[in-house]
Amino acid sequence: MSRQRVTGIVLAGGRSTRFGEDKLAAEVGGRPLLHRAIDAVAGVVDEIVVVVGADALDPALPSDLLVPVVVARDAVAGQGPLAGLAAGLAVASHPRALLVGGDQPALQPALLRELLRRLDAGAGGAAPDVVGLEEDGQLRPLPVALRVATVGPAAGVALTGGTRSLVGLFGGLRVGTLSSDRWRVLDPAGDSLRDIDTRDDLPSA
């Protein structure tokens, strides 16, 4: 049986307020920050949706990818990552999605594959809607694997009800987690949880 295909959703709609300028254009290891996140998911998914702000310019995208990339926009400005997820799911072509932040420079593809594997495997006979990483007893909102058919409608309802956070959305869904002792086998340093908020967060050369 062929595997279900996957859409990668890369959230790139933040305003970079604490960074002081467009952080996704900042170079890390010779590549723009956004490109590093896109590169990490490109080998795991069948298409990529980059979600930008409602009034943002189209971002510069890598020219060397082997999967198609499209740009989507938040339907409403200033509604946070949940609005970005909803916009990405609205144009996703495949039944599963992998959600990451555009400001995550060191996502580990092996770990991303494991999230998708666990989404398919389920737990206790009930397939989860979302699978994410547990750290310090809490579910981290990015990266996560998602089931489009259930998470898409739930995201729309949550936005209508005033929810803006991904964690708030996940609270009403079936969630599976990878415990830290299991996922750190694939990512010992926890690189896949790192994001960039300020210039001090940028990796040193």
N, CA and C atoms as a LAMMPS dump frame, in Angstrom:
ITEM: TIMESTEP
0
ITEM: NUMBER OF ATOMS
615
ITEM: BOX BOUNDS ff ff ff
-5.0000000000000000e+02 5.0000000000000000e+02
-5.0000000000000000e+02 5.0000000000000000e+02
-5.0000000000000000e+02 5.0000000000000000e+02
ITEM: ATOMS id mol type element x y z
1 1 1 N 0.853 -1.191 0
2 1 2 C 0 0 0
3 1 3 C 0.889 1.241 0
4 2 1 N 0.596 2.203 -0.861
5 2 2 C 1.398 3.416 -0.904
6 2 3 C 1.047 4.303 0.29
7 3 1 N 2.013 5.053 0.761
8 3 2 C 1.791 5.903 1.919
9 3 3 C 0.906 7.088 1.543
10 4 1 N 0.219 7.618 2.546
11 4 2 C -0.537 8.841 2.321
12 4 3 C 0.438 10.001 2.113
13 5 1 N 0.083 10.873 1.214
14 5 2 C 0.973 11.984 0.898
15 5 3 C 0.828 13.097 1.937
16 6 1 N 1.8 13.976 1.96
17 6 2 C 1.931 14.939 3.06
18 6 3 C 2.14 16.354 2.517
19 7 1 N 1.461 17.316 3.122
20 7 2 C 1.695 18.733 2.875
21 7 3 C 2.527 19.309 4.014
22 8 1 N 3.579 20.004 3.697
23 8 2 C 4.344 20.734 4.705
24 8 3 C 3.852 22.16 4.783
25 9 1 N 3.501 22.617 5.977
26 9 2 C 3.037 23.99 6.184
27 9 3 C 4.091 24.721 7.01
28 10 1 N 4.631 25.775 6.429
29 10 2 C 5.68 26.558 7.081
30 10 3 C 5.1 27.927 7.436
31 11 1 N 5.018 28.217 8.72
32 11 2 C 4.439 29.477 9.177
33 11 3 C 5.47 30.59 9.065
34 12 1 N 5.146 31.608 8.282
35 12 2 C 6.081 32.702 8.036
36 12 3 C 5.378 34.054 8.128
37 13 1 N 4.368 34.143 8.989
38 13 2 C 3.555 35.356 9.043
39 13 3 C 3.821 36.266 10.206
40 14 1 N 4.826 35.936 11.042
41 14 2 C 5.105 36.786 12.2
42 14 3 C 5.666 38.146 11.805
43 15 1 N 5.585 39.101 12.716
44 15 2 C 6.023 40.465 12.424
45 15 3 C 7.472 40.739 12.834
46 16 1 N 8.162 39.767 13.433
47 16 2 C 9.576 39.902 13.816
48 16 3 C 9.806 41.115 14.706
49 17 1 N 8.839 41.419 15.587
50 17 2 C 8.924 42.629 16.41
51 17 3 C 10.162 42.626 17.297
52 18 1 N 10.429 41.518 17.968
53 18 2 C 11.575 41.468 18.877
54 18 3 C 12.899 41.402 18.128
55 19 1 N 12.877 40.945 16.893
56 19 2 C 14.107 40.842 16.113
57 19 3 C 14.526 42.194 15.555
58 20 1 N 13.533 43.032 15.23
59 20 2 C 13.838 44.371 14.746
60 20 3 C 13.785 44.539 13.24
61 21 1 N 13.785 43.46 12.504
62 21 2 C 13.627 43.462 11.051
63 21 3 C 13.18 42.068 10.651
64 22 1 N 13.019 41.82 9.366
65 22 2 C 12.526 40.519 8.916
66 22 3 C 13.513 39.416 9.291
67 23 1 N 13.192 38.692 10.345
68 23 2 C 14.13 37.677 10.821
69 23 3 C 14.256 36.512 9.849
70 24 1 N 13.211 36.243 9.073
71 24 2 C 13.253 35.085 8.183
72 24 3 C 14.224 35.276 7.04
73 25 1 N 14.656 36.52 6.816
74 25 2 C 15.66 36.791 5.793
75 25 3 C 17.083 36.744 6.358
76 26 1 N 17.209 36.686 7.689
77 26 2 C 18.537 36.629 8.307
78 26 3 C 19.228 35.322 7.918
79 27 1 N 20.51 35.391 7.642
80 27 2 C 21.233 34.206 7.198
81 27 3 C 21.752 33.391 8.38
82 28 1 N 21.552 32.086 8.273
83 28 2 C 22.068 31.12 9.241
84 28 3 C 22.791 30.055 8.443
85 29 1 N 24.087 29.945 8.632
86 29 2 C 24.851 28.966 7.872
87 29 3 C 24.808 29.207 6.38
88 30 1 N 24.756 30.481 5.989
89 30 2 C 24.761 30.816 4.565
90 30 3 C 23.424 30.705 3.867
91 31 1 N 22.356 30.412 4.609
92 31 2 C 21.009 30.308 4.032
93 31 3 C 20.065 31.191 4.821
94 32 1 N 19.085 31.831 4.177
95 32 2 C 18.08 32.561 4.937
96 32 3 C 17.362 31.621 5.905
97 33 1 N 16.999 32.163 7.043
98 33 2 C 16.336 31.365 8.076
99 33 3 C 15.128 30.623 7.523
100 34 1 N 14.292 31.3 6.748
101 34 2 C 13.114 30.649 6.178
102 34 3 C 13.507 29.479 5.292
103 35 1 N 14.56 29.634 4.507
104 35 2 C 14.98 28.556 3.612
105 35 3 C 15.421 27.328 4.384
106 36 1 N 16.018 27.527 5.553
107 36 2 C 16.459 26.374 6.346
108 36 3 C 15.263 25.541 6.806
109 37 1 N 14.189 26.201 7.213
110 37 2 C 12.989 25.469 7.614
111 37 3 C 12.374 24.75 6.414
112 38 1 N 12.311 25.431 5.275
113 38 2 C 11.765 24.818 4.066
114 38 3 C 12.618 23.63 3.636
115 39 1 N 13.936 23.791 3.672
116 39 2 C 14.834 22.698 3.292
117 39 3 C 14.597 21.467 4.156
118 40 1 N 14.384 21.661 5.452
119 40 2 C 14.226 20.54 6.368
120 40 3 C 12.986 19.714 6.061
121 41 1 N 11.884 20.39 5.69
122 41 2 C 10.653 19.645 5.431
123 41 3 C 10.572 19.13 3.993
124 42 1 N 11.367 19.703 3.095
125 42 2 C 11.236 19.357 1.673
126 42 3 C 11.509 17.885 1.397
127 43 1 N 12.396 17.275 2.177
128 43 2 C 12.699 15.871 1.946
129 43 3 C 11.72 14.91 2.597
130 44 1 N 10.722 15.463 3.301
131 44 2 C 9.782 14.644 4.059
132 44 3 C 8.372 14.712 3.484
133 45 1 N 8.064 15.796 2.758
134 45 2 C 6.697 16.049 2.3
135 45 3 C 6.612 16.022 0.773
136 46 1 N 5.383 16.134 0.262
137 46 2 C 5.133 16.093 -1.179
138 46 3 C 4.803 17.454 -1.773
139 47 1 N 4.501 18.413 -0.918
140 47 2 C 4.294 19.802 -1.325
141 47 3 C 4.534 20.675 -0.107
142 48 1 N 4.818 21.951 -0.334
143 48 2 C 5.039 22.886 0.767
144 48 3 C 4.15 24.105 0.576
145 49 1 N 3.499 24.516 1.652
146 49 2 C 2.723 25.753 1.688
147 49 3 C 3.404 26.688 2.677
148 50 1 N 3.869 27.826 2.195
149 50 2 C 4.456 28.854 3.057
150 50 3 C 3.368 29.89 3.322
151 51 1 N 3.039 30.082 4.598
152 51 2 C 1.949 30.988 4.959
153 51 3 C 2.525 32.295 5.481
154 52 1 N 2.169 33.395 4.822
155 52 2 C 2.665 34.723 5.202
156 52 3 C 1.498 35.577 5.691
157 53 1 N 1.825 36.742 6.21
158 53 2 C 0.801 37.643 6.695
159 53 3 C -0.125 38.114 5.586
160 54 1 N -1.296 38.586 5.986
161 54 2 C -2.313 38.978 5.01
162 54 3 C -1.834 40.08 4.079
163 55 1 N -0.991 40.983 4.581
164 55 2 C -0.541 42.114 3.773
165 55 3 C 0.95 42.051 3.453
166 56 1 N 1.564 40.879 3.611
167 56 2 C 3.004 40.744 3.394
168 56 3 C 3.337 40.56 1.917
169 57 1 N 4.537 40.946 1.553
170 57 2 C 5.048 40.652 0.22
171 57 3 C 5.364 39.167 0.111
172 58 1 N 5.349 38.641 -1.107
173 58 2 C 5.753 37.245 -1.288
174 58 3 C 7.203 37.074 -0.859
175 59 1 N 7.502 36.043 -0.082
176 59 2 C 8.883 35.841 0.359
177 59 3 C 9.74 35.262 -0.755
178 60 1 N 11.04 35.479 -0.649
179 60 2 C 11.982 34.801 -1.544
180 60 3 C 12.027 33.331 -1.153
181 61 1 N 11.849 32.449 -2.133
182 61 2 C 11.798 31.01 -1.87
183 61 3 C 12.993 30.311 -2.495
184 62 1 N 13.372 29.167 -1.965
185 62 2 C 14.479 28.418 -2.579
186 62 3 C 14.144 28.032 -4.015
187 63 1 N 15.156 28.023 -4.858
188 63 2 C 14.942 27.69 -6.271
189 63 3 C 15.359 26.266 -6.6
190 64 1 N 15.841 25.524 -5.602
191 64 2 C 16.421 24.209 -5.867
192 64 3 C 15.626 23.069 -5.257
193 65 1 N 14.345 23.294 -4.957
194 65 2 C 13.547 22.251 -4.32
195 65 3 C 12.989 21.272 -5.352
196 66 1 N 12.764 20.037 -4.904
197 66 2 C 12.217 18.996 -5.775
198 66 3 C 10.727 18.78 -5.544
199 67 1 N 10.116 19.578 -4.666
200 67 2 C 8.666 19.505 -4.431
201 67 3 C 8.073 20.877 -4.714
202 68 1 N 6.803 20.934 -5.113
203 68 2 C 6.18 22.24 -5.393
204 68 3 C 6.002 23.07 -4.123
205 69 1 N 6.116 24.386 -4.278
206 69 2 C 5.938 25.322 -3.159
207 69 3 C 4.923 26.377 -3.576
208 70 1 N 3.942 26.633 -2.71
209 70 2 C 2.976 27.701 -2.946
210 70 3 C 2.954 28.615 -1.732
211 71 1 N 2.504 29.842 -1.94
212 71 2 C 2.374 30.813 -0.855
213 71 3 C 0.895 31.026 -0.565
214 72 1 N 0.528 30.944 0.717
215 72 2 C -0.833 31.251 1.166
216 72 3 C -0.761 32.435 2.124
217 73 1 N -1.886 33.076 2.344
218 73 2 C -1.929 34.256 3.206
219 73 3 C -2.988 34.094 4.293
220 74 1 N -2.661 34.64 5.471
221 74 2 C -3.654 34.682 6.533
222 74 3 C -4.912 35.378 6.024
223 75 1 N -6.062 34.805 6.31
224 75 2 C -7.312 35.432 5.887
225 75 3 C -7.564 36.725 6.649
226 76 1 N -7.115 36.782 7.911
227 76 2 C -7.294 37.965 8.749
228 76 3 C -5.948 38.315 9.359
229 77 1 N -5.566 39.565 9.281
230 77 2 C -4.266 39.983 9.808
231 77 3 C -4.248 39.935 11.331
232 78 1 N -3.097 39.594 11.878
233 78 2 C -2.873 39.695 13.309
234 78 3 C -3.542 38.657 14.173
235 79 1 N -3.898 37.517 13.601
236 79 2 C -4.586 36.486 14.372
237 79 3 C -3.675 35.338 14.799
238 80 1 N -2.366 35.514 14.634
239 80 2 C -1.424 34.563 15.187
240 80 3 C -1.276 33.279 14.392
241 81 1 N -0.534 32.3 14.973
242 81 2 C -0.21 31.07 14.248
243 81 3 C -1.42 30.208 13.911
244 82 1 N -2.482 30.295 14.694
245 82 2 C -3.67 29.502 14.378
246 82 3 C -4.266 29.936 13.043
247 83 1 N -4.275 31.24 12.779
248 83 2 C -4.773 31.728 11.49
249 83 3 C -3.881 31.245 10.36
250 84 1 N -2.576 31.186 10.616
251 84 2 C -1.659 30.671 9.609
252 84 3 C -1.894 29.202 9.327
253 85 1 N -2.114 28.427 10.37
254 85 2 C -2.42 27.009 10.181
255 85 3 C -3.696 26.838 9.369
256 86 1 N -4.746 27.592 9.715
257 86 2 C -6.012 27.483 8.99
258 86 3 C -5.829 27.818 7.515
259 87 1 N -5.05 28.853 7.217
260 87 2 C -4.807 29.225 5.822
261 87 3 C -4.041 28.14 5.086
262 88 1 N -3.058 27.531 5.747
263 88 2 C -2.299 26.468 5.11
264 88 3 C -3.131 25.228 4.861
265 89 1 N -3.938 24.842 5.842
266 89 2 C -4.783 23.659 5.681
267 89 3 C -5.83 23.862 4.596
268 90 1 N -6.272 25.104 4.402
269 90 2 C -7.305 25.384 3.4
270 90 3 C -6.832 25.081 1.989
271 91 1 N -5.518 25.133 1.748
272 91 2 C -5.007 24.879 0.398
273 91 3 C -4.198 23.583 0.328
274 92 1 N -4.121 22.85 1.44
275 92 2 C -3.365 21.597 1.444
276 92 3 C -4.003 20.581 0.509
277 93 1 N -3.181 19.897 -0.275
278 93 2 C -3.682 18.923 -1.251
279 93 3 C -3.718 17.499 -0.707
280 94 1 N -3.109 17.269 0.448
281 94 2 C -2.906 15.901 0.921
282 94 3 C -3.538 15.686 2.294
283 95 1 N -3.776 14.434 2.691
284 95 2 C -4.533 14.168 3.916
285 95 3 C -3.777 14.388 5.208
286 96 1 N -2.469 14.43 5.144
287 96 2 C -1.677 14.684 6.342
288 96 3 C -0.862 15.956 6.13
289 97 1 N -0.539 16.613 7.235
290 97 2 C 0.264 17.835 7.151
291 97 3 C 1.319 17.821 8.243
292 98 1 N 2.406 18.472 7.94
293 98 2 C 3.493 18.672 8.896
294 98 3 C 3.636 20.176 9.085
295 99 1 N 3.444 20.65 10.315
296 99 2 C 3.445 22.076 10.606
297 99 3 C 4.735 22.455 11.326
298 100 1 N 5.454 23.447 10.776
299 100 2 C 6.686 23.929 11.394
300 100 3 C 6.703 25.447 11.342
301 101 1 N 7.598 26.036 12.122
302 101 2 C 7.779 27.467 12.086
303 101 3 C 8.864 27.855 11.102
304 102 1 N 8.664 28.948 10.397
305 102 2 C 9.675 29.424 9.476
306 102 3 C 10.921 29.917 10.17
307 103 1 N 10.843 30.104 11.49
308 103 2 C 11.992 30.574 12.262
309 103 3 C 12.681 29.453 13.029
310 104 1 N 12.475 28.212 12.592
311 104 2 C 13.124 27.059 13.217
312 104 3 C 14.28 26.608 12.316
313 105 1 N 15.515 26.948 12.672
314 105 2 C 16.63 26.745 11.747
315 105 3 C 17.24 25.359 11.745
316 106 1 N 16.869 24.503 12.692
317 106 2 C 17.593 23.238 12.832
318 106 3 C 16.658 22.046 12.989
319 107 1 N 15.53 22.061 12.293
320 107 2 C 14.605 20.932 12.311
321 107 3 C 15.303 19.686 11.782
322 108 1 N 15.056 18.553 12.447
323 108 2 C 15.699 17.3 12.074
324 108 3 C 14.732 16.443 11.251
325 109 1 N 15.024 16.193 9.966
326 109 2 C 14.1 15.422 9.126
327 109 3 C 13.729 14.062 9.699
328 110 1 N 14.663 13.381 10.351
329 110 2 C 14.348 12.069 10.918
330 110 3 C 13.255 12.179 11.977
331 111 1 N 13.291 13.244 12.752
332 111 2 C 12.267 13.448 13.767
333 111 3 C 10.929 13.812 13.133
334 112 1 N 10.969 14.608 12.081
335 112 2 C 9.734 14.949 11.376
336 112 3 C 9.076 13.699 10.802
337 113 1 N 9.877 12.796 10.279
338 113 2 C 9.327 11.529 9.765
339 113 3 C 8.696 10.705 10.884
340 114 1 N 9.313 10.739 12.056
341 114 2 C 8.764 9.973 13.178
342 114 3 C 7.429 10.534 13.635
343 115 1 N 7.266 11.851 13.61
344 115 2 C 5.965 12.435 13.939
345 115 3 C 4.889 11.921 12.987
346 116 1 N 5.205 11.878 11.7
347 116 2 C 4.241 11.379 10.718
348 116 3 C 3.97 9.893 10.914
349 117 1 N 4.998 9.138 11.25
350 117 2 C 4.807 7.698 11.483
351 117 3 C 3.87 7.466 12.649
352 118 1 N 4.035 8.24 13.706
353 118 2 C 3.184 8.086 14.874
354 118 3 C 1.758 8.552 14.589
355 119 1 N 1.589 9.527 13.715
356 119 2 C 0.251 9.951 13.328
357 119 3 C -0.485 8.797 12.672
358 120 1 N 0.2 8.013 11.861
359 120 2 C -0.402 6.865 11.199
360 120 3 C -0.634 5.709 12.161
361 121 1 N 0.305 5.524 13.108
362 121 2 C 0.243 4.359 13.991
363 121 3 C -0.885 4.461 14.993
364 122 1 N -1.163 5.691 15.467
365 122 2 C -2.202 5.858 16.469
366 122 3 C -1.765 5.297 17.808
367 123 1 N -2.674 5.265 18.743
368 123 2 C -2.386 4.737 20.078
369 123 3 C -3.674 4.185 20.672
370 124 1 N -3.622 2.967 21.153
371 124 2 C -4.788 2.362 21.782
372 124 3 C -5.97 2.208 20.851
373 125 1 N -5.701 2.107 19.548
374 125 2 C -6.77 1.887 18.589
375 125 3 C -7.416 3.157 18.075
376 126 1 N -7.13 4.307 18.676
377 126 2 C -7.726 5.577 18.232
378 126 3 C -6.648 6.41 17.555
379 127 1 N -6.843 6.71 16.285
380 127 2 C -5.855 7.509 15.559
381 127 3 C -5.889 8.949 16.058
382 128 1 N -4.739 9.526 16.386
383 128 2 C -4.729 10.912 16.843
384 128 3 C -4.948 11.887 15.695
385 129 1 N -5.43 13.077 16.052
386 129 2 C -5.541 14.165 15.086
387 129 3 C -4.226 14.92 14.955
388 130 1 N -3.467 14.932 16.039
389 130 2 C -2.228 15.691 16.138
390 130 3 C -1.192 14.856 16.869
391 131 1 N 0.048 14.902 16.409
392 131 2 C 1.148 14.294 17.156
393 131 3 C 2.257 15.329 17.285
394 132 1 N 2.69 15.557 18.528
395 132 2 C 3.735 16.538 18.774
396 132 3 C 4.759 16.03 19.765
397 133 1 N 5.667 16.902 20.136
398 133 2 C 6.762 16.562 21.038
399 133 3 C 6.435 17.015 22.46
400 134 1 N 6.669 16.127 23.406
401 134 2 C 6.501 16.469 24.811
402 134 3 C 7.857 16.892 25.383
403 135 1 N 7.864 18.002 26.104
404 135 2 C 9.074 18.482 26.758
405 135 3 C 8.679 19.097 28.091
406 136 1 N 9.309 18.632 29.159
407 136 2 C 8.995 19.117 30.507
408 136 3 C 7.514 18.963 30.828
409 137 1 N 6.94 17.846 30.369
410 137 2 C 5.549 17.548 30.69
411 137 3 C 4.529 18.301 29.876
412 138 1 N 4.955 19.053 28.869
413 138 2 C 4.016 19.836 28.068
414 138 3 C 4.184 19.533 26.587
415 139 1 N 3.066 19.631 25.86
416 139 2 C 3.095 19.501 24.409
417 139 3 C 3.637 20.783 23.811
418 140 1 N 4.667 20.676 22.987
419 140 2 C 5.185 21.842 22.277
420 140 3 C 4.418 22.005 20.965
421 141 1 N 4.01 23.23 20.615
422 141 2 C 3.119 23.417 19.461
423 141 3 C 3.785 23.234 18.105
424 142 1 N 5.093 23.321 18.029
425 142 2 C 5.814 23.156 16.769
426 142 3 C 7.117 22.409 17.024
427 143 1 N 7.447 21.461 16.152
428 143 2 C 6.702 20.965 14.99
429 143 3 C 5.646 19.937 15.416
430 144 1 N 4.616 19.778 14.587
431 144 2 C 3.593 18.763 14.822
432 144 3 C 3.154 18.158 13.498
433 145 1 N 2.662 16.93 13.574
434 145 2 C 2.02 16.278 12.435
435 145 3 C 0.508 16.328 12.659
436 146 1 N -0.239 16.553 11.588
437 146 2 C -1.681 16.802 11.693
438 146 3 C -2.476 15.986 10.684
439 147 1 N -3.71 15.695 11.056
440 147 2 C -4.647 15.077 10.129
441 147 3 C -5.543 16.187 9.57
442 148 1 N -5.459 16.456 8.274
443 148 2 C -6.11 17.616 7.667
444 148 3 C -7.627 17.567 7.81
445 149 1 N -8.228 16.392 7.642
446 149 2 C -9.687 16.278 7.633
447 149 3 C -10.323 16.669 8.957
448 150 1 N -9.614 16.482 10.062
449 150 2 C -10.179 16.828 11.368
450 150 3 C -9.654 18.163 11.89
451 151 1 N -8.381 18.45 11.667
452 151 2 C -7.8 19.674 12.216
453 151 3 C -8.273 20.904 11.44
454 152 1 N -8.469 20.775 10.125
455 152 2 C -8.909 21.911 9.334
456 152 3 C -10.224 22.513 9.827
457 153 1 N -11.292 21.723 9.928
458 153 2 C -12.552 22.279 10.43
459 153 3 C -12.432 22.795 11.868
460 154 1 N -11.677 22.084 12.698
461 154 2 C -11.531 22.518 14.093
462 154 3 C -10.82 23.863 14.177
463 155 1 N -9.85 24.092 13.299
464 155 2 C -9.147 25.372 13.293
465 155 3 C -10.089 26.513 12.93
466 156 1 N -10.967 26.282 11.957
467 156 2 C -11.934 27.306 11.583
468 156 3 C -12.879 27.637 12.718
469 157 1 N -13.36 26.619 13.414
470 157 2 C -14.26 26.837 14.554
471 157 3 C -13.542 27.591 15.671
472 158 1 N -12.297 27.194 15.932
473 158 2 C -11.531 27.843 16.999
474 158 3 C -11.313 29.322 16.706
475 159 1 N -10.988 29.648 15.465
476 159 2 C -10.785 31.049 15.096
477 159 3 C -12.072 31.853 15.271
478 160 1 N -13.188 31.273 14.858
479 160 2 C -14.476 31.95 15.006
480 160 3 C -14.787 32.214 16.475
481 161 1 N -14.344 31.276 17.335
482 161 2 C -14.602 31.421 18.766
483 161 3 C -13.599 32.283 19.496
484 162 1 N -12.637 32.835 18.782
485 162 2 C -11.691 33.741 19.407
486 162 3 C -10.378 33.13 19.843
487 163 1 N -10.204 31.818 19.618
488 163 2 C -8.931 31.183 19.953
489 163 3 C -7.864 31.624 18.964
490 164 1 N -6.645 31.889 19.465
491 164 2 C -5.56 32.286 18.582
492 164 3 C -4.361 31.355 18.693
493 165 1 N -4.291 30.556 19.749
494 165 2 C -3.104 29.74 19.975
495 165 3 C -3.275 28.326 19.433
496 166 1 N -2.171 27.752 19.02
497 166 2 C -2.187 26.361 18.578
498 166 3 C -2.49 25.429 19.739
499 167 1 N -1.937 25.702 20.904
500 167 2 C -2.195 24.853 22.068
501 167 3 C -3.683 24.858 22.413
502 168 1 N -4.322 26.017 22.299
503 168 2 C -5.754 26.085 22.547
504 168 3 C -6.541 25.223 21.579
505 169 1 N -6.13 25.214 20.318
506 169 2 C -6.774 24.349 19.328
507 169 3 C -6.57 22.885 19.671
508 170 1 N -5.34 22.5 19.971
509 170 2 C -5.031 21.094 20.204
510 170 3 C -5.761 20.545 21.422
511 171 1 N -6.12 21.429 22.366
512 171 2 C -6.816 20.976 23.568
513 171 3 C -8.15 20.321 23.282
514 172 1 N -8.748 20.607 22.128
515 172 2 C -10.032 20.011 21.78
516 172 3 C -9.929 18.861 20.796
517 173 1 N -8.716 18.383 20.549
518 173 2 C -8.487 17.313 19.578
519 173 3 C -7.823 16.106 20.234
520 174 1 N -7.814 14.99 19.511
521 174 2 C -7.091 13.802 19.989
522 174 3 C -5.602 14.027 19.716
523 175 1 N -4.827 14.059 20.77
524 175 2 C -3.412 14.401 20.661
525 175 3 C -2.548 13.214 21.09
526 176 1 N -1.572 12.899 20.268
527 176 2 C -0.549 11.931 20.629
528 176 3 C 0.764 12.661 20.834
529 177 1 N 1.596 12.161 21.717
530 177 2 C 2.874 12.818 21.979
531 177 3 C 4.017 11.822 21.886
532 178 1 N 5.17 12.349 21.513
533 178 2 C 6.416 11.622 21.633
534 178 3 C 7.105 12.138 22.893
535 179 1 N 7.331 11.26 23.859
536 179 2 C 7.994 11.681 25.085
537 179 3 C 9.436 12.058 24.776
538 180 1 N 10.002 12.931 25.61
539 180 2 C 11.341 13.443 25.325
540 180 3 C 12.393 12.351 25.307
541 181 1 N 12.228 11.321 26.132
542 181 2 C 13.225 10.25 26.121
543 181 3 C 13.192 9.456 24.827
544 182 1 N 12.085 9.51 24.095
545 182 2 C 11.987 8.801 22.822
546 182 3 C 12.418 9.686 21.657
547 183 1 N 11.929 10.941 21.621
548 183 2 C 12.273 11.737 20.446
549 183 3 C 13.71 12.232 20.49
550 184 1 N 14.297 12.334 21.685
551 184 2 C 15.687 12.779 21.748
552 184 3 C 16.672 11.714 21.267
553 185 1 N 16.207 10.502 21.06
554 185 2 C 17.053 9.517 20.389
555 185 3 C 17.365 9.984 18.969
556 186 1 N 16.399 10.64 18.343
557 186 2 C 16.568 11.153 16.981
558 186 3 C 17.141 12.569 16.951
559 187 1 N 16.994 13.299 18.03
560 187 2 C 17.427 14.698 18.087
561 187 3 C 17.959 14.976 19.494
562 188 1 N 19.147 14.458 19.814
563 188 2 C 19.65 14.533 21.199
564 188 3 C 19.758 15.946 21.751
565 189 1 N 20.108 16.898 20.929
566 189 2 C 20.297 18.276 21.401
567 189 3 C 18.994 19.074 21.451
568 190 1 N 17.901 18.494 21.003
569 190 2 C 16.631 19.225 20.981
570 190 3 C 16.587 20.332 19.959
571 191 1 N 17.353 20.175 18.871
572 191 2 C 17.424 21.234 17.86
573 191 3 C 16.074 21.556 17.237
574 192 1 N 15.203 20.561 17.131
575 192 2 C 13.927 20.756 16.437
576 192 3 C 12.957 21.651 17.206
577 193 1 N 13.269 21.951 18.462
578 193 2 C 12.417 22.854 19.235
579 193 3 C 12.915 24.287 19.22
580 194 1 N 14.088 24.509 18.678
581 194 2 C 14.667 25.845 18.719
582 194 3 C 14.003 26.764 17.703
583 195 1 N 13.751 28.003 18.136
584 195 2 C 13.273 29.017 17.2
585 195 3 C 14.033 30.313 17.454
586 196 1 N 13.853 31.253 16.567
587 196 2 C 14.588 32.501 16.627
588 196 3 C 13.608 33.642 16.889
589 197 1 N 13.775 34.302 18.044
590 197 2 C 12.95 35.463 18.375
591 197 3 C 13.749 36.762 18.32
592 198 1 N 15.005 36.707 18.777
593 198 2 C 15.865 37.893 18.792
594 198 3 C 17.186 37.548 18.119
595 199 1 N 17.999 38.567 17.89
596 199 2 C 19.306 38.332 17.276
597 199 3 C 20.183 37.455 18.17
598 200 1 N 19.98 37.532 19.48
599 200 2 C 20.767 36.705 20.392
600 200 3 C 20.476 35.223 20.208
601 201 1 N 19.327 34.893 19.61
602 201 2 C 18.971 33.493 19.395
603 201 3 C 19.649 32.894 18.171
604 202 1 N 20.206 33.749 17.312
605 202 2 C 20.848 33.236 16.105
606 202 3 C 22.055 32.384 16.48
607 203 1 N 22.221 31.212 15.846
608 203 2 C 23.392 30.399 16.127
609 203 3 C 24.666 31.159 15.798
610 204 1 N 25.7 30.948 16.604
611 204 2 C 26.975 31.595 16.313
612 204 3 C 27.608 30.942 15.108
613 205 1 N 28.461 31.681 14.384
614 205 2 C 29.098 31.172 13.169
615 205 3 C 30.024 30.022 13.515
